[in-house]
Amino acid sequence: ADIYNNYTVHVHQPAMFQPVGGMGKIGDAFTRECRDMITFNAKVTKINQDETGVTVDYINTDNPESMRKSVRADWCICTIPLSILTQIDINVSEPMKQAMAAVPYDSSYKVGLEFKRRFWEEDEWIYGGITYTDLPITQISYPSQDLFSSGSGVLLGAYGFGEASYKFNSLTPKERISAALEYG
Ligand SMILES: Cc1cc2nc3c(=O)[nH]c(=O)nc-3n(C[C@H](O)[C@H](O)[C@H](O)COP(=O)(O)OP(=O)(O)OC[C@H]3O[C@@H](n4cnc5c(N)ncnc54)[C@H](O)[C@@H]3O)c2cc1C
């Protein structure tokens, strides 16, 4: 019986906190605090390491015809996805190159749908959580904020992986919304 007093059993899930305004606010805060250190619209084209440091070449995506620029530093912390990094001119060892090319990536897609009215709450009494389906949209996820409020709300109208995501990702945004609405 003791186990039922433990609030981490699956029927008593721990509280999950979220940033006010959504996860995007984390990136916004970094931008606010580190604005002077960031170069926007810089597409890295080459990373070259030598005995004394690293040189990173980039182009300005706003003006691709402009001169290629470069920055030099003691170290480079690179967070470019491996699927792209393997296509960039980078002087790493052969085993490192092979390791980078060997990491598989999965495909995924999400569709956000804003409705004028929170019909899932008003008509269906659904407050947060997820509806799982056997359709290509996989799931419908309901907002966990502003419960009982009137006016508009945003649903996660689809969140799929694998085969279905290739189909969804090849649609235009408009077609994607139509498909998500139809399945929903
Ligand atoms: C549809 C979808 C839904 C997901 N849902 C969830 C979820 O609910 N929860 C969760 O935890 N994770 C989720 N993920 C996974 C999560 O988004 C990723 O794991 C995470 O964003 C990876 O972070 P990252 O910094 O490695 O790469 P990214 O976020 O992809 O960042 C890489 C950055 O590198 C930049 N870049 C690429 N090439 C260059 C270049 N040549 N020069 C300069 N910059 C370049 C890109 O513009 C990008 O900003 C989801 C992913 C997808 C696609």
The ligand as an SDF file (V2000), in Angstrom:
LIG
                    3D

 53 58  0  0  0  0  0  0  0  0999 V2000
    8.7870   18.3480  -35.8990 C   0  0  0  0  0  0  0  0  0  0  0  0
    9.7220   18.1810  -34.7350 C   0  0  0  0  0  0  0  0  0  0  0  0
    9.1880   18.0650  -33.4790 C   0  0  0  0  0  0  0  0  0  0  0  0
    9.9960   17.9370  -32.3640 C   0  0  0  0  0  0  0  0  0  0  0  0
    9.4240   17.8970  -31.1350 N   0  0  0  0  0  0  0  0  0  0  0  0
   10.1930   17.8180  -30.0350 C   0  0  0  0  0  0  0  0  0  0  0  0
    9.6280   17.8370  -28.7300 C   0  0  0  0  0  0  0  0  0  0  0  0
    8.4120   17.9300  -28.5790 O   0  0  0  0  0  0  0  0  0  0  0  0
   10.4550   17.7590  -27.6690 N   0  0  0  0  0  0  0  0  0  0  0  0
   11.8100   17.6830  -27.8210 C   0  0  0  0  0  0  0  0  0  0  0  0
   12.5340   17.6310  -26.8110 O   0  0  0  0  0  0  0  0  0  0  0  0
   12.3750   17.6530  -29.0440 N   0  0  0  0  0  0  0  0  0  0  0  0
   11.6140   17.7370  -30.1450 C   0  0  0  0  0  0  0  0  0  0  0  0
   12.1820   17.7180  -31.3790 N   0  0  0  0  0  0  0  0  0  0  0  0
   13.6290   17.5710  -31.4840 C   0  0  0  0  0  0  0  0  0  0  0  0
   14.3570   18.8700  -31.2180 C   0  0  0  0  0  0  0  0  0  0  0  0
   13.7020   19.9150  -31.9140 O   0  0  0  0  0  0  0  0  0  0  0  0
   15.7760   18.7140  -31.7170 C   0  0  0  0  0  0  0  0  0  0  0  0
   16.3630   17.5920  -31.1220 O   0  0  0  0  0  0  0  0  0  0  0  0
   16.6000   19.9380  -31.3710 C   0  0  0  0  0  0  0  0  0  0  0  0
   16.0170   21.0980  -31.8820 O   0  0  0  0  0  0  0  0  0  0  0  0
   17.9940   19.7710  -31.9370 C   0  0  0  0  0  0  0  0  0  0  0  0
   18.7340   20.9020  -31.5390 O   0  0  0  0  0  0  0  0  0  0  0  0
   20.0660   21.2480  -32.2450 P   0  0  0  0  0  0  0  0  0  0  0  0
   20.5460   22.5400  -31.6440 O   0  0  0  0  0  0  0  0  0  0  0  0
   20.9850   20.0660  -32.2220 O   0  0  0  0  0  0  0  0  0  0  0  0
   19.6950   21.4540  -33.7790 O   0  0  0  0  0  0  0  0  0  0  0  0
   18.7320   22.5300  -34.4570 P   0  0  0  0  0  0  0  0  0  0  0  0
   17.6820   23.0170  -33.5310 O   0  0  0  0  0  0  0  0  0  0  0  0
   18.3260   21.9300  -35.7670 O   0  0  0  0  0  0  0  0  0  0  0  0
   19.7260   23.7660  -34.6890 O   0  0  0  0  0  0  0  0  0  0  0  0
   20.7100   23.7230  -35.6470 C   0  0  0  0  0  0  0  0  0  0  0  0
   20.9210   25.1490  -36.1180 C   0  0  0  0  0  0  0  0  0  0  0  0
   22.0330   25.1740  -37.0020 O   0  0  0  0  0  0  0  0  0  0  0  0
   21.7410   26.0890  -38.0220 C   0  0  0  0  0  0  0  0  0  0  0  0
   22.5760   25.7830  -39.1870 N   0  0  0  0  0  0  0  0  0  0  0  0
   22.4830   24.7460  -40.0560 C   0  0  0  0  0  0  0  0  0  0  0  0
   23.4420   24.8340  -40.9880 N   0  0  0  0  0  0  0  0  0  0  0  0
   24.1710   25.9320  -40.7090 C   0  0  0  0  0  0  0  0  0  0  0  0
   25.2990   26.5530  -41.3200 C   0  0  0  0  0  0  0  0  0  0  0  0
   25.8950   26.0580  -42.4170 N   0  0  0  0  0  0  0  0  0  0  0  0
   25.7740   27.6990  -40.7660 N   0  0  0  0  0  0  0  0  0  0  0  0
   25.1970   28.2260  -39.6530 C   0  0  0  0  0  0  0  0  0  0  0  0
   24.1330   27.6840  -39.0220 N   0  0  0  0  0  0  0  0  0  0  0  0
   23.6220   26.5470  -39.5560 C   0  0  0  0  0  0  0  0  0  0  0  0
   20.2530   25.9010  -38.3050 C   0  0  0  0  0  0  0  0  0  0  0  0
   19.7170   27.0520  -38.9470 O   0  0  0  0  0  0  0  0  0  0  0  0
   19.7230   25.7190  -36.8840 C   0  0  0  0  0  0  0  0  0  0  0  0
   19.3500   26.9510  -36.3030 O   0  0  0  0  0  0  0  0  0  0  0  0
   11.3930   17.8660  -32.5230 C   0  0  0  0  0  0  0  0  0  0  0  0
   11.9400   17.9610  -33.8000 C   0  0  0  0  0  0  0  0  0  0  0  0
   11.1240   18.1290  -34.9020 C   0  0  0  0  0  0  0  0  0  0  0  0
   11.7530   18.2730  -36.2840 C   0  0  0  0  0  0  0  0  0  0  0  0
  1  2  1  0
  2  3  1  0
  2 52  2  0
  3  4  2  0
  4  5  1  0
  4 50  1  0
  5  6  2  0
  6  7  1  0
  6 13  1  0
  7  8  2  0
  7  9  1  0
  9 10  1  0
 10 11  2  0
 10 12  1  0
 12 13  2  0
 13 14  1  0
 14 15  1  0
 14 50  1  0
 15 16  1  0
 16 17  1  0
 16 18  1  0
 18 19  1  0
 18 20  1  0
 20 21  1  0
 20 22  1  0
 22 23  1  0
 23 24  1  0
 24 25  2  0
 24 26  1  0
 24 27  1  0
 27 28  1  0
 28 29  2  0
 28 30  1  0
 28 31  1  0
 31 32  1  0
 32 33  1  0
 33 34  1  0
 33 48  1  0
 34 35  1  0
 35 36  1  0
 35 46  1  0
 36 37  1  0
 36 45  1  0
 37 38  2  0
 38 39  1  0
 39 40  1  0
 39 45  2  0
 40 41  1  0
 40 42  2  0
 42 43  1  0
 43 44  2  0
 44 45  1  0
 46 47  1  0
 46 48  1  0
 48 49  1  0
 50 51  2  0
 51 52  1  0
 52 53  1  0
M  END
$$$$
